[in-house]
């Protein structure tokens, strides 16, 4: 099945930007990869799913959010709103018919927001597969973890640079990101994506603790919600056996 690149202009929250992505032709419900914070469409899990899609003859879409990877825009100018705009534009253009949304970490939050909005519009989503879903992370995992002096510094300067375990460059966190995230918080009440949900969560995840995934589990409808808890799993869940679980979860949604 052919794998083609695309570039599309996205407008909405934040400056206009060029979003880069790839589409693999195929049949069945299209599978859309929604990556994590500062990740890109060539990451291990996305590439593994692309390999599965090629073998299975499934349509597979992956892309980089604004300020990530091959896409345009400055990371520091982007927010949850702008990244949700990017995801919704790509889904509408390349996978609008009952997609399977696969969200990793921050991408899990984006996936839930996108599915909820599709349900409000009367559009079907085939299902969600969420890997260490970081819903509300700007508030519950980022802002809540900062010492008071760092909060004050961030409020005064508008940003905070912190070391990254996954990148030699520091991550620039902005107050704009935190304040925008507050408009999209989901864990204060029921989470209703309008489709089946399968969560994959590691028990040794230092970035999105498993208790955070359980908070989401408690707010999802019990019907058609599954949690695969990998007791020795880390945040990335990129070991061969973890990838096998991910592929099985995606393949199981029709």
WORA-V229816 format. One record per pair of residues at least 24 apart in sequence whose ideal C-beta (glycine too) atoms are under 10 Angstrom apart, sorted by sequence separation. I is the first residue (numbers start at 1). J is the second residue. If there is no record, write none. Layout:
i: <I,I>
j: <J,J>
This chain:
i: <1,2,22,40,41,63,83,86,87,90,91,99,101,107,108,109,110,111,151,154,191,196,197,1,24,28,31,39,40,65,84,88,98,99,100,101,102,103,104,105,107,108,109,110,187,191,196,205,1,24,39,43,63,64,80,83,84,87,88,92,97,98,99,100,101,102,103,104,105,106,107,108,109,191,195,198,199,200,201,202,203,204,209,226,24,26,31,32,33,34,35,38,41,42,63,83,84,87,91,96,97,98,99,100,101,102,103,104,105,106,107,108,109,146,151,191,192,193,194,196,197,198,199,200,201,202,203,204,207,208,22,25,26,28,30,31,32,33,34,35,37,40,41,42,62,63,96,98,99,100,101,102,103,104,105,106,109,187,190,191,192,193,196,197,198,199,200,201,202,203,204,205,206,207,24,25,27,28,29,30,31,32,33,34,35,36,38,39,40,41,61,80,84,88,97,98,99,100,101,102,103,104,105,106,108,109,187,190,191,192,195,196,197,198,199,200,201,202,203,204,205,206,207,24,26,27,28,29,30,31,32,33,35,38,39,40,41,61,63,80,83,84,88,103,104,143,186,189,190,191,196,197,198,199,200,201,202,203,204,205,26,27,28,30,31,32,34,37,38,40,63,92,103,106,142,187,188,190,193,202,203,204,205,25,26,27,36,61,62,81,91,103,105,106,143,146,187,193,201,202,205,24,25,26,35,61,80,84,186,200,202,24,25,26,35,60,61,91,143,191,201,202,24,25,59,60,106,138,142,143,202,23,24,59,105,138,142,143,201,23,24,38,200,202,22,23,24,37,59,61,143,22,23,138,139,142,143,21,22,23,59,60,61,62,138,139,202,21,22,59,65,138,140,165,166,20,21,22,58,60,65,138,139,165,200,20,21,138,139,19,20,137,138,19,65,136,139,140,200,19,37,136,138,139,200,3,19,138,140,198,17,18,20,21,22,35,136,139,198,200,17,19,20,21,34,135,136,139,200,3,16,17,19,20,21,34,135,136,198,199,3,15,19,20,135,136,198,1,2,14,18,19,20,34,35,135,136,198,1,10,13,14,18,19,34,49,1,12,17,18,19,198,1,6,8,10,17,18,32,198,1,7,10,16,17,34,46,80,135,196,197,1,3,6,15,16,17,33,34,45,80,196,1,15,32,46,80,133,195,196,1,3,14,15,32,45,79,14,17,10,17,30,43,46,10,15,32,7,8,9,10,14,15,32,130,7,13,14,30,31,133,5,7,13,14,17,21,30,39,128,13,19,29,30,39,127,128,133,141,13,14,15,19,23,30,32,33,34,35,36,37,38,39,128,129,130,131,132,133,141,13,14,17,19,29,30,31,32,33,34,35,36,37,38,39,125,127,128,129,130,131,132,133,140,141,12,13,14,17,21,29,30,31,32,33,34,35,36,37,125,126,127,128,129,130,131,132,166,12,13,19,23,28,29,30,31,32,33,34,35,36,37,116,124,125,126,127,128,129,130,131,132,137,165,166,11,13,14,19,23,29,30,31,32,33,34,35,36,113,123,124,125,127,128,129,130,131,134,137,141,10,12,13,14,21,22,23,28,34,35,36,37,109,112,120,122,140,12,13,21,34,36,113,119,132,134,135,11,12,19,33,34,36,110,112,119,120,131,134,10,32,34,35,109,112,116,118,119,132,133,137,140,10,12,34,109,115,116,117,118,119,132,136,10,12,34,109,115,116,117,118,131,132,135,8,10,11,33,34,109,113,115,116,132,134,135,10,32,34,112,114,115,116,133,134,136,9,10,34,49,112,113,115,132,133,135,136,8,112,132,135,8,32,76,111,115,131,133,134,10,76,130,133,6,133,135,8,112,8,45,111,130,6,6,108,130,108,101,108,128,32,108,34,75,83,101,29,31,34,36,79,81,82,100,29,30,31,33,34,36,75,76,78,81,84,99,100,101,102,104,29,34,37,75,76,77,79,80,83,98,127,128,129,130,131,28,29,31,36,74,76,78,79,80,82,100,102,132,75,77,78,79,81,129,37,76,77,79,80,81,84,105,108,36,37,76,79,80,132,134,75,78,79,80,81,105,106,131,132,80,81,105,132,79,80,104,112,131,132,37,79,80,108,131,132,131,109,131,108,112,131,131,131,129,129,129,131,129,130,129,128,129,127,129,43,127,129,129,127,128,38,127,37,39,126,127,38,39,125,126,37,38,36,105,38,104,105,104,105,38,104,37,104,37,37,104,102,102,102,100,100,100,102,100,101,100,99,100,45,98,98,14,14,13,13,37,36,36,48,60,45,52,56,44,45,48,51,52,55,58,43,44,45,58,44,48,49,52,53,56,43,44,48,52,56,47,48,51,52,39,45,49,53,44,45,48,49,52,53,36,44,48,52,36,45,49,45,49,33,31,31,29,31,28,29,28,29,28>
j: <25,26,46,64,65,87,107,110,111,114,115,123,125,131,132,133,134,135,175,178,215,220,221,26,49,53,56,64,65,90,109,113,123,124,125,126,127,128,129,130,132,133,134,135,212,216,221,230,27,50,65,69,89,90,106,109,110,113,114,118,123,124,125,126,127,128,129,130,131,132,133,134,135,217,221,224,225,226,227,228,229,230,235,252,51,53,58,59,60,61,62,65,68,69,90,110,111,114,118,123,124,125,126,127,128,129,130,131,132,133,134,135,136,173,178,218,219,220,221,223,224,225,226,227,228,229,230,231,234,235,50,53,54,56,58,59,60,61,62,63,65,68,69,70,90,91,124,126,127,128,129,130,131,132,133,134,137,215,218,219,220,221,224,225,226,227,228,229,230,231,232,233,234,235,53,54,56,57,58,59,60,61,62,63,64,65,67,68,69,70,90,109,113,117,126,127,128,129,130,131,132,133,134,135,137,138,216,219,220,221,224,225,226,227,228,229,230,231,232,233,234,235,236,54,56,57,58,59,60,61,62,63,65,68,69,70,71,91,93,110,113,114,118,133,134,173,216,219,220,221,226,227,228,229,230,231,232,233,234,235,57,58,59,61,62,63,65,68,69,71,94,123,134,137,173,218,219,221,224,233,234,235,236,57,58,59,68,93,94,113,123,135,137,138,175,178,219,225,233,234,237,57,58,59,68,94,113,117,219,233,235,58,59,60,69,94,95,125,177,225,235,236,59,60,94,95,141,173,177,178,237,59,60,95,141,174,178,179,237,60,61,75,237,239,60,61,62,75,97,99,181,61,62,177,178,181,182,61,62,63,99,100,101,102,178,179,242,62,63,100,106,179,181,206,207,62,63,64,100,102,107,180,181,207,242,63,64,181,182,63,64,181,182,64,110,181,184,185,245,65,83,182,184,185,246,50,66,185,187,245,65,66,68,69,70,83,184,187,246,248,66,68,69,70,83,184,185,188,249,53,66,67,69,70,71,84,185,186,248,249,54,66,70,71,186,187,249,53,54,66,70,71,72,86,87,187,188,250,54,63,66,67,71,72,87,102,55,66,71,72,73,252,56,61,63,65,72,73,87,253,57,63,66,72,73,90,102,136,191,252,253,58,60,63,72,73,74,90,91,102,137,253,59,73,90,104,138,191,253,254,60,62,73,74,91,104,138,74,77,71,78,91,104,107,72,77,94,70,71,72,73,77,78,95,193,71,77,78,94,95,197,70,72,78,79,82,86,95,104,193,79,85,95,96,105,193,194,199,207,80,81,82,86,90,97,99,100,101,102,103,104,105,106,195,196,197,198,199,200,208,81,82,85,87,97,98,99,100,101,102,103,104,105,106,107,193,195,196,197,198,199,200,201,208,209,81,82,83,86,90,98,99,100,101,102,103,104,105,106,194,195,196,197,198,199,200,201,235,82,83,89,93,98,99,100,101,102,103,104,105,106,107,186,194,195,196,197,198,199,200,201,202,207,235,236,82,84,85,90,94,100,101,102,103,104,105,106,107,184,194,195,196,198,199,200,201,202,205,208,212,82,84,85,86,93,94,95,100,106,107,108,109,181,184,192,194,212,85,86,94,107,109,186,192,205,207,208,85,86,93,107,108,110,184,186,193,194,205,208,85,107,109,110,184,187,191,193,194,207,208,212,215,86,88,110,185,191,192,193,194,195,208,212,87,89,111,186,192,193,194,195,208,209,212,86,88,89,111,112,187,191,193,194,210,212,213,89,111,113,191,193,194,195,212,213,215,89,90,114,129,192,193,195,212,213,215,216,89,193,213,216,90,114,158,193,197,213,215,216,93,159,213,216,90,217,219,93,197,94,131,197,216,93,94,197,220,199,193,200,220,125,201,128,169,177,195,124,126,129,131,174,176,177,195,125,126,127,129,130,132,171,172,174,177,180,195,196,197,198,200,126,131,134,172,173,174,176,177,180,195,224,225,226,227,228,126,127,129,134,172,174,176,177,178,180,198,200,230,174,176,177,178,180,228,137,176,177,179,180,181,184,205,208,137,138,177,180,181,233,235,177,180,181,182,183,207,208,233,234,183,184,208,235,183,184,208,216,235,236,142,184,185,213,236,237,237,216,238,216,220,242,245,246,245,246,247,249,248,249,249,249,250,249,251,166,250,252,253,252,253,164,253,164,166,253,254,166,167,253,254,166,167,166,235,169,235,236,236,237,171,237,171,238,173,177,246,246,249,250,249,250,251,253,252,253,253,253,254,200,253,254,176,180,180,183,207,207,208,238,250,236,243,247,236,237,240,243,244,247,250,236,237,238,251,238,242,243,246,247,250,238,239,243,247,251,243,244,247,248,236,242,246,250,242,243,246,247,250,251,235,243,247,251,236,246,250,247,251,250,250,251,250,253,251,253,253,254,254>
